[in-house]
Every structure is written in C-alpha cells, then in structure tokens.
Amino acid sequence: MESQTSFFDLGKWHGAIIFSAADFKDFKSYLENSSAVNLHLAGVRLISADDDGKLIHRSLSDDSLSAAYSSKYKTSLNDSLVTHANMLLVMAGAYFENIIFDFFQNYFIHNPNALYDFVGEEGNRGGIKVSEIFTFDSMRDFVRELASRGAKNAGSGSPDVIFKRVSKLTKTPVPTELTSRLKTLMSQRNTIAHEVRQYSLSQINIPDVFDTLEQMLKFLGTVSRDLGLPLHDPGHLLS
C-alpha cells in the first residue's frame, strides 16, 4: 500500500469495541432475567430408560431432583458468564496492542524521519542494511516495512511506557487517568493470559474496559487528526 493511501482506521476498532461490549451486555442481561432462564429450563428434557430398555423423555419438572438440576444448571450459566468476561478482557488486551500498532505505523509512514530510534539492531540504532533496500519494489514499500518494525518496537512495554513515546513523538500530553486505566486493563489481561487466573465479575468491569479502549482510540484519533495524519472515521468517533 502506498504512503498516500495509508490511514489510521478508527472505524475498524470503533466497531469492534462497540460490538464486543454489546455482546457481553446482552449475554449478561439474559442470564439475569430469571423468567428467561426458567423458560429455557422448562424446555429441558431428561432421558432415562424403563425396565424394557425403552428411552423415556421427561420434563425436568417431573424429576424429584429437578430443583438440584436447575440450581446446578443456573450455576453453570453464571460460570459461563464469568469465563466470557475474562476472555473478553484478554480480547480487549489484543485490541489495545493492535490499536497502538496501527497508530504508530500510520504515524511513521507519514513521518519516516521519526523512525531512527525504533529500527535497527541493538548497538546499531537506526541502522539499515543497504542490501535490504533492494529487496523491495519501491522506496514506499520499504518505508512501510520500516514503519511496521518501528510500530512494533514503539508499541512494546507497559501502557505508561508506550504513551510516553506517544507524547514525545507527537508533543501531546497524555491524560493521566487514561494511562492509569489502561495499566489496570493490561495488568489484569496479563494475569489471565500468563498466570491462568480467572477474575470474578466483582473484580472486572467489562463495560468500563471497553469504554477505556474507546477513550484511548478517541485520544489517538484526535492526535492523528491534529497532526494532519490521514484517518478513517465512519462512526464519527471524533465528532
């Protein structure tokens, strides 16, 4: 893709954030609706066999253990909600990383001189092999590849470290509250992903998680717009 057609796609991430949050809200609303859950349980059929080996299908309410079955089933549904919330938090972490990458890549494509500190090998900051240049069809393709490498390096580390780079490159102060919320989000995400730990619903707030991501996306979009960088905002996030 050529430099002139590269842009920060706010729409892609804005939509992902909105629908992920909405999916959780719908699932949670259903499980908190006792009438809906009871209606579902009313359709559950138990299968057993009579003395002749013939299968018998019975309503859950006809069984002497129906209360125990229902309680266990409702507990299982609630456990599913907790698991879903934890997996959404991991997904939110992936959104964070990809949004940051896209922002930096777009920035570097249109500001290649800023790549010096973010490319090259250790001990050879900003160094590029001449032979590597000739493996690309055009200089624009080469710059895009360097922008991708730079974005990967600039987007490494904790949110506070990453946003210090954003602030330094763009000369834009980053809201302290936003950085703090992102640090909490990524800390919990890393705990789930790397320590195989599961948080209870009282410990994580999924609507707040995706609101934090939306605020981050809006901030980075605003910074890009103010710098004159191309972006795509079909959902009018910046309006």
C-alpha positions in Angstrom: 0.0 0.0 0.0 1.4 3.4 -0.9 2.0 6.1 1.5 -0.8 8.3 0.2 -3.4 5.6 0.8 -2.2 4.6 4.4 -4.5 5.8 7.2 -5.4 5.1 10.8 -8.6 3.1 10.6 -10.7 4.2 13.6 -13.8 2.6 12.1 -12.4 -0.9 12.3 -11.6 -0.6 16.0 -14.6 1.6 17.0 -16.9 -1.1 15.6 -15.1 -3.9 17.3 -15.2 -2.2 20.7 -18.9 -1.3 20.4 -20.0 -4.9 19.4 -17.8 -6.6 21.9 -19.3 -4.5 24.8 -22.8 -5.0 23.4 -22.4 -8.8 23.2 -21.5 -9.0 26.8 -24.3 -6.8 27.9 -26.9 -8.9 26.0 -25.5 -12.2 27.5 -25.5 -10.7 31.0 -29.0 -9.3 30.6 -30.3 -12.7 29.6 -28.7 -14.6 32.5 -30.0 -12.0 34.9 -33.6 -12.5 33.6 -34.9 -15.3 35.8 -38.0 -15.6 33.7 -36.0 -16.2 30.5 -33.7 -18.7 32.3 -36.7 -20.6 33.8 -38.4 -20.7 30.4 -35.3 -22.2 28.9 -35.1 -24.8 31.7 -38.8 -25.7 31.1 -37.7 -27.0 27.7 -35.0 -29.2 29.1 -35.8 -32.9 28.8 -34.3 -35.8 30.8 -33.6 -39.1 29.1 -33.9 -42.3 31.0 -34.8 -45.9 30.3 -37.7 -48.1 31.6 -37.4 -51.7 32.6 -37.7 -52.8 29.0 -34.8 -50.5 27.9 -37.1 -48.1 26.1 -35.9 -44.5 26.2 -38.2 -42.1 28.1 -38.1 -38.3 27.7 -39.4 -36.5 30.7 -39.7 -32.8 31.6 -37.1 -31.6 34.1 -40.0 -30.6 36.4 -41.2 -34.2 36.6 -38.0 -35.4 38.2 -37.6 -35.5 42.0 -34.2 -33.9 41.7 -35.5 -31.0 39.5 -34.5 -28.3 42.0 -31.0 -29.6 42.2 -30.7 -29.9 38.4 -32.0 -26.4 38.0 -29.6 -25.0 40.6 -26.6 -26.7 39.0 -27.6 -25.5 35.5 -28.0 -21.9 36.7 -24.6 -22.1 38.4 -23.1 -23.4 35.1 -24.7 -20.5 33.2 -23.2 -18.0 35.7 -19.8 -19.6 35.4 -20.1 -19.2 31.6 -20.6 -15.5 32.1 -17.5 -15.2 34.2 -15.5 -17.1 31.7 -16.8 -15.0 28.9 -15.9 -11.8 30.8 -12.4 -13.0 31.4 -11.9 -13.9 27.7 -13.3 -10.5 26.7 -10.7 -8.9 28.9 -8.0 -10.9 27.0 -9.5 -9.8 23.7 -9.5 -6.2 25.0 -5.8 -6.5 25.6 -5.4 -7.6 22.0 -7.4 -4.6 20.8 -5.1 -2.4 22.8 -2.0 -3.8 21.2 -3.3 -3.7 17.7 -4.7 -0.1 18.0 -1.4 1.1 19.3 0.4 -0.7 16.4 -1.9 0.9 13.8 -1.5 4.3 15.3 2.3 4.1 15.3 2.5 2.5 11.8 0.4 5.3 10.3 2.5 7.9 12.2 5.8 6.5 11.0 4.7 6.0 7.4 3.9 9.8 7.2 6.9 10.8 9.4 9.7 8.4 8.4 12.4 10.6 9.9 11.0 9.7 13.3 11.9 6.0 12.8 15.5 6.4 13.8 15.1 5.4 17.5 12.8 2.5 16.6 14.6 0.5 13.9 18.0 -1.2 13.6 19.6 -3.8 15.7 20.9 -3.5 19.3 24.0 -1.4 19.2 23.2 -0.1 15.7 20.2 2.2 16.3 18.7 3.5 13.1 20.9 1.2 11.1 19.6 -0.4 7.9 21.5 -2.8 5.6 21.9 -1.4 2.1 21.3 -4.8 0.6 17.9 -4.9 2.3 16.7 -1.8 0.4 17.0 -3.6 -2.9 14.6 -6.4 -1.9 11.7 -4.0 -2.2 9.9 -2.9 -5.4 9.8 0.7 -4.3 11.0 3.0 -1.6 7.5 3.4 -0.4 7.2 -0.3 0.2 10.5 -0.2 2.1 9.3 2.7 4.3 6.1 0.8 5.1 8.1 -2.2 6.2 10.3 0.0 8.4 7.1 1.7 9.8 5.8 -1.7 10.7 9.0 -2.6 12.6 9.1 0.8 14.2 5.4 0.4 15.3 6.2 -3.0 16.9 9.1 -1.6 18.9 7.3 1.7 19.8 4.3 -0.3 21.0 6.3 -2.6 23.3 6.2 -2.3 27.1 3.5 -1.2 29.6 0.9 1.4 28.7 2.7 4.2 30.6 5.9 3.5 28.7 4.1 3.4 25.4 2.3 6.6 26.0 5.4 8.4 27.0 6.6 7.6 23.5 3.4 8.8 22.0 3.7 12.1 24.0 7.4 12.5 23.0 6.7 11.9 19.3 3.6 13.9 18.9 4.3 16.7 21.5 0.9 15.9 23.1 0.3 15.3 26.8 -1.5 12.1 27.6 -4.3 12.1 30.2 -3.0 10.5 33.4 -6.4 8.9 34.1 -6.4 7.2 30.7 -2.9 5.8 31.3 -3.9 4.5 34.7 -7.0 2.8 33.4 -5.0 1.1 30.6 -2.4 -0.1 33.0 -5.1 -1.8 35.1 -6.6 -3.3 32.0 -3.4 -4.8 30.7 -2.3 -5.9 34.2 -5.5 -8.0 34.5 -5.2 -9.2 30.9 -1.7 -10.4 31.5 -2.7 -12.2 34.8 -5.4 -14.1 32.9 -3.2 -14.9 29.9 0.0 -15.8 31.7 -1.0 -17.0 35.1 -4.2 -18.8 34.0 -6.1 -16.9 36.7 -9.8 -16.1 36.5 -11.3 -12.9 37.9 -14.8 -12.7 39.4 -17.4 -10.3 38.0 -16.9 -8.1 41.1 -13.2 -7.7 40.2 -13.6 -6.7 36.5 -15.9 -4.3 34.8 -16.3 -5.2 31.2 -18.3 -2.0 30.2 -15.5 0.1 31.8 -12.8 -1.9 30.0 -14.3 -1.2 26.6 -15.1 2.4 27.5 -11.4 2.8 28.3 -10.4 1.4 24.9 -12.9 3.8 23.2 -11.4 6.7 25.1 -7.9 5.6 24.0 -9.0 5.3 20.4 -10.6 8.7 20.5 -7.4 10.2 22.0 -5.1 8.7 19.4 -7.6 9.6 16.6 -7.6 13.2 17.8 -3.8 13.3 18.0 -3.6 11.9 14.4 -6.2 14.4 13.2 -4.4 17.4 14.8 -1.1 16.3 13.2 -2.8 16.2 9.8 -2.4 12.4 9.5 -5.0 10.6 7.4 -7.6 8.5 9.2 -10.9 6.8 8.6 -13.7 7.6 11.0 -17.1 6.3 9.6 -18.6 6.1 13.0 -17.9 9.8 13.7 -15.9 9.0 16.9 -14.2 12.3 16.7 -17.3 14.4 16.0 
